[in-house]
Each structure stands twice: as structure tokens, then as C-alpha cells.
């Protein structure tokens, strides 16, 4: 019976479950005293295996549907986040353009150029302390222009 069930199942454990289910069904039926007990047992195994396969297929479809809807929700969230990020980038760029030239240069060199205050000072011909204070003033101005958002 187990070898017969293995034809339907993917592994030993599933085949054993099918045979167990078949014996349980056979035991509950009223056909136990028939002459064709062996053929009825094999028939029970066959029907139990087909039911098992149908259950697995329905479960697989449910899981795929759930995974697809989860992916769609995540993808939708990423799309909205991308739009919000673009809008914020435009707002930051507009606020940066409104800064005085000296502050805008320092913010650009510090953030985009990833320079230290010493390197900024050498580039602009100012002291590192002046570069640091202008950067601090520029960030304060950006925060005021962008509002109380935590992005700045």
C-alpha cells in the first residue's frame, strides 16, 4: 500500500499520511467484510491520495495568491515612498537654492562632496571653524524653510 501511495506523493511522510488516511476511511466504511478487501484498500489509498493532491494544490494556490497580494502591497508602498522621496528632494533643492551662496557652497561640498571642514576651508579660502559655523547656519535655515520635517 505504501509503495502504491508513493506514486502519488512526493516523499515518504506524505505517502504514510495517505495510507493512514486510507485505512481510517476503510475502517469507517461498511465494506470491511467483503471478499475484495485488498482491492477496496487500494481503492481507498487511491482516493485518499487524490484528495491529498487536491488539498495540496488548493493550498499552493492560496499561498501563491497571498504572496502575490503581499508583493503588490509592498510594491505599491515602494512606489508611494518613491513619489514622496522625489517630492522631498524637490523641496530640499528649492530650499537649498534660497540659501546665501556661501552657505549653499558649504552644504554642497559637505554633503555631496563629502569633504571635511578642513578641506572645505582650503577649497574656499576660509578657516575650518568658519566652514563649520556656516554649515550649521545653513542646516538651521533649511530646517526652517522645510518646516518641522525630520528629513532635514
C-alpha positions as CSV (number, residue, x, y, z in Angstrom):
1,X,0.0,0.0,0.0
2,X,2.8,2.3,0.9
3,X,4.5,1.7,-2.5
4,X,1.2,2.5,-4.2
5,X,0.8,5.7,-2.2
6,X,4.4,6.8,-3.1
7,X,3.3,7.0,-6.7
8,X,1.1,10.0,-5.8
9,X,3.2,11.6,-3.0
10,X,6.4,13.5,-3.2
11,X,8.0,11.9,-0.1
12,X,7.8,9.0,2.3
13,X,6.0,11.0,5.0
14,X,3.2,12.1,2.6
15,X,2.8,8.6,1.4
16,X,2.5,7.4,5.0
17,X,-0.1,10.0,5.7
18,X,-2.1,8.9,2.6
19,X,-2.0,5.3,3.7
20,X,-3.1,6.2,7.2
21,X,-6.0,8.2,5.9
22,X,-7.0,5.4,3.6
23,X,-7.0,2.9,6.5
24,X,-9.0,5.3,8.6
25,X,-11.6,5.7,5.8
26,X,-11.7,1.9,5.1
27,X,-12.2,1.2,8.8
28,X,-15.1,3.6,9.0
29,X,-16.8,2.1,5.9
30,X,-19.1,-0.9,6.0
31,X,-17.1,-2.8,3.3
32,X,-14.7,-4.5,5.7
33,X,-16.3,-7.9,5.4
34,X,-16.3,-8.0,1.6
35,X,-14.4,-10.5,-0.5
36,X,-12.4,-7.8,-2.3
37,X,-10.9,-6.3,0.8
38,X,-7.5,-5.9,-0.8
39,X,-8.8,-4.1,-3.9
40,X,-11.0,-1.9,-1.6
41,X,-7.9,-1.0,0.4
42,X,-6.1,0.0,-2.7
43,X,-9.1,2.0,-3.9
44,X,-9.1,3.8,-0.5
45,X,-5.4,4.6,-0.9
46,X,-6.1,5.9,-4.4
47,X,-8.9,8.2,-3.3
48,X,-7.0,9.4,-0.2
49,X,-4.1,10.2,-2.5
50,X,-6.2,12.1,-4.9
51,X,-7.8,14.1,-2.0
52,X,-4.3,14.8,-0.7
53,X,-3.2,16.1,-4.0
54,X,-6.2,18.3,-4.4
55,X,-5.7,19.7,-0.9
56,X,-2.1,20.5,-1.6
57,X,-3.0,22.1,-4.9
58,X,-5.6,24.3,-3.3
59,X,-3.1,25.3,-0.5
60,X,-0.4,26.1,-3.1
61,X,-2.8,28.3,-5.0
62,X,-3.9,30.1,-1.8
63,X,-0.3,30.7,-0.8
64,X,0.6,32.0,-4.3
65,X,-2.3,34.4,-4.2
66,X,-1.4,35.6,-0.7
67,X,2.2,36.0,-1.7
68,X,1.2,37.9,-4.9
69,X,-1.0,40.3,-3.0
70,X,1.7,40.8,-0.4
71,X,4.2,41.6,-3.1
72,X,1.6,44.0,-4.7
73,X,1.1,45.8,-1.4
74,X,4.9,46.1,-0.9
75,X,5.4,47.3,-4.4
76,X,2.6,49.8,-4.0
77,X,4.2,51.1,-0.8
78,X,7.6,51.4,-2.5
79,X,6.0,53.4,-5.3
80,X,4.4,55.8,-2.9
81,X,7.6,56.1,-1.0
82,X,9.4,56.9,-4.2
83,X,7.0,59.7,-5.0
84,X,7.3,61.1,-1.5
85,X,11.1,60.9,-1.8
86,X,11.1,62.8,-5.1
87,X,8.8,65.5,-3.7
88,X,11.1,65.9,-0.7
89,X,14.1,66.1,-3.0
90,X,12.5,68.9,-5.0
91,X,11.6,70.8,-1.8
92,X,15.2,70.4,-0.4
93,X,16.6,71.6,-3.8
94,X,14.3,74.7,-3.8
95,X,15.2,75.5,-0.2
96,X,18.9,75.0,-0.9
97,X,18.7,77.5,-3.9
98,X,17.3,80.1,-1.5
99,X,20.3,79.9,0.8
100,X,23.1,82.5,0.5
101,X,25.9,81.4,-1.8
102,X,28.5,80.9,0.9
103,X,26.2,78.6,2.9
104,X,25.0,76.7,-0.2
105,X,28.6,76.1,-1.3
106,X,29.5,74.6,2.1
107,X,26.4,72.4,2.2
108,X,27.1,71.1,-1.3
109,X,30.8,70.4,-0.5
110,X,30.0,68.8,2.8
111,X,27.1,66.6,1.8
112,X,27.7,65.9,-1.9
113,X,31.5,66.3,-1.9
114,X,31.9,64.5,1.4
115,X,34.7,66.9,2.3
116,X,35.8,67.7,5.9
117,X,35.7,71.2,7.3
118,X,39.5,71.5,6.8
119,X,39.1,70.5,3.1
120,X,36.2,72.9,2.6
121,X,38.2,75.7,4.3
122,X,41.2,75.1,1.9
123,X,38.9,75.0,-1.1
124,X,37.0,78.2,-0.2
125,X,39.9,80.0,1.5
126,X,38.3,80.2,4.9
127,X,39.0,78.7,8.3
128,X,37.6,75.3,9.2
129,X,35.7,76.9,12.1
130,X,34.0,79.4,9.7
131,X,33.1,76.5,7.4
132,X,31.6,74.6,10.4
133,X,29.6,77.6,11.6
134,X,28.3,78.4,8.0
135,X,27.3,74.7,7.6
136,X,25.4,74.8,11.0
137,X,23.6,78.1,10.0
138,X,22.7,76.6,6.6
139,X,21.2,73.5,8.2
140,X,19.2,75.7,10.5
141,X,17.9,77.7,7.6
142,X,17.0,74.6,5.7
143,X,15.1,73.2,8.7
144,X,13.1,76.4,8.9
145,X,12.3,76.5,5.2
146,X,11.3,72.9,5.1
147,X,9.2,73.0,8.2
148,X,9.4,70.6,11.1
149,X,10.1,67.5,9.0
150,X,12.6,65.2,10.3
151,X,14.1,64.7,6.9
152,X,16.3,67.8,7.1
